[in-house]
Amino acid sequence: MVRRQSADLVGLTVLALLLQGPRHPYELHRLIVDTHKDYITGLPRSLYHAVDRLMNDELIVPVETSREGRRPERTVYQITADGRAELAARLRGLLERTDGDRPTFTAAVSLLGCLPVEEAVRSLGTRVAGLEGSMATLDGVMETLRAGGLPRLLLLELEYARAATAAELQWVRGLLADIRVGDLTWTSPLTGADLGPHQGLDAATDEEEQRRR
């Protein structure tokens, strides 16, 4: 059953990272930092809470627990079939909805490669249609208000909303064009070649695991 808790950006990102293979929370933390998922705040506590929620919902399961020397115990988690379905549904929803806030769309774009190319194109196409509709609505509202004698000073917020919507629409259209002509490609599921090289954090940050609660 898809839960569609799309606002849980930490949980969404955990599912996306586990789509590439089993990992323990410390490694997830490193990947979030190394890949600049700056929409995630409250690390590492928010990460461990998200892992607990996903495990309780049976979207991820523990597969191995180990300890190296005196370091904290580490549990490795993997995504379940329900977790894969949940991830895809949440991503499609965030990509298609135009009434969400900017951080949620930023997160969805950051994790776009977790969807097959065809699904990403369909969802982005839905967003384009939604943005076009929003612009038409804004144009109609402003025209009506101007005709009613409302001064421009009182329409500035609508002007700004239209400009922001137009800029996003242009960007999404450009992204779609790049995907369609093959300038932006990826495999499904993602591989290391799609993600490129990234470096881990300094091992000294192991101590953060001890502050998980």
N, C-alpha and C positions, 0 to 999 in steps of 0.2 A: 504494500500500500504506500503510495507516494504521499509524503506529508507536506511538501511544499513550504517548509519553513525558510523561505528564500532570504529573509533578513539575517539569518545566522551566517554571516560571512566567514567566521572562523571555521565553523563546521563545514561549510561549503568548500573551503580551501583544503581542509584536512582530507575530505573525500577525494578532491582532485589530486592531491599529492599521493594518496594511497592507490589511486588508479594506476600509477606507474609501478607499484609493487609494495610489498610489506615494509613497514618502517616503524621505528620506535619514536616516541614524542620528541626526544632530543634531536633526532635527525629531522623531523618535521619542522621543529623550531629553526634549525639551521637553514633549511630550504626556504622557509618563509622570509627570513632575513636576507639570505643571499639573492633571492629572486625579487626582492624589493616589493613585497606585498604590503605596501604602506597603509592600505586601508584597514589592516588588522592592528588593533591596539590592545594594550593590557597583557602583553606577553611577559612571562610564559604562562601566567595563571589562566588567561582566557583559552589558551591552547589545551591545557589539561582538562578544563571544564568541558570544552567542546568534545574532546575524546571520550569523556565519561558519558556525555549525552548521546553521542553516536553509538557507543557500545550498548547503552541501555535500550536504544531504539533498534538494535540488531542491524545497524548499517555498517558496522565494523566489528570484527571479532579478534580477540587476542590469539596469537598462534605460537608464541614463544616468549619465555622469560629467562633472562640471563643476568649475570653479575660479573664484572671484571674487577678483580682485586677489591679495593675498598670503595669503588665507585658505587653510586646508587643503582639499585636494581632497575633493569630496563625491560619493558614489555613491548614486543613487536606486534603490531596490528595489521590486519589486511581488510580490504573492503569486501563486502558481501554483494551478492546479486541485487538485493534490495538497495544496497548503498549505491551501486552503479545506476540503477533506475532513478533513485532519488537525486543523484548528482545531475544527471541529464535533464530531469524535469525542472529542477531549480534553475539550472543555467538557461534553459529555453525560456522559462518565465521571466528571468531578469533581463534577458536580451530583448524580449518582445514587448515588455511593458514600458510605456513611456511616461507613466505617472509615478514612477519610483524616484528616489533621490540619486544624486550623482555618484556617491560611493558604491551603491549597489551595481550600477551599470559599469563603473570602473572595475569592480571585482569580476563581473561577468566577462568583460573584455579580456581581463588578465588571464582568465581560465578558458578562453574560447576554444583552445586546442583540445579540450577534453571532449568536445562534441565531434562527431564525424563531420567532414567538410560540408556534405549535403545538408545536414541538420542545421549547421551554423548559418549557411546561406539562407535557408528558409526562415530561420528566426530573425536574422538581420533584415530580411525582406519585409517581414511583418513589422519590424520596428520602423523601417522607412515609411511604410503606409501610415503607421500611427503618427509619426512626426509630421508627415504631410497633412494629415487631418488636423493636428494641433495648430499648425501654421494657418490653415484655412479658417479655423475657429477664431484664432487671435485676430486675423485680418478682419473678419466679420464684426467682431466685438469692437475693435478700434474704429472701424468705419461708422458703425452705429453711434458710438459715443461722440465721435467728431461731428457727425451730422446733428447730434443733439446739442452741440455747442460746448462740449467739455473741452477746456484748454489742454494743450499738450503737456503742461506741467503735471497734470493729474493723470496722464497716460504713460508716463515714463516707465513705470514698472511693466506695463504691457509691451512697450517697445523693447525693453531689455529681454523679456521672456521670448519675444519673437526672434530677436537677434541670436540668443543662446540656442533656441530651437533650430534656427536656420544653420548655425555653425555645426551643430551636432548632425543635422541631416546631411550636410555636405560631407562631413567626415565619414559617416556610415556608408554613404553612397560610394565614396572613394575606396573604403575598405572592401566593400562588396565587389567593386570593379577589379581590385587587385587579386582577390581570391578567384574570380571567374577567369581572369586571363593567365593565372598561374604564377603571379608575382609573389603571392603568399600561399604556401602549401604546408601541409602537415599530414602525418599518418594517423590512423586510428586503430588501436590505441597509440598514444604518443610513445616515442622512443627517446633515448638519450640524445640522438642526433637532432631531434626537433627542438630540444630544450637548450642545447648548447652547454658549454662548460660553466661550472660555477664552483666556488670555493667554500669550504666549510668555515665555521667560526673557530676561533681559538679554543683549544681544548680546555683552557682555564674556565670557560663558561659552563663547565660541567656543574658547577655549584648551583646554577640556576635550577637544575632538576630538584635540588633539595628544598626549593622554595615553591614547590608546585601547589601548595594549599595556602 
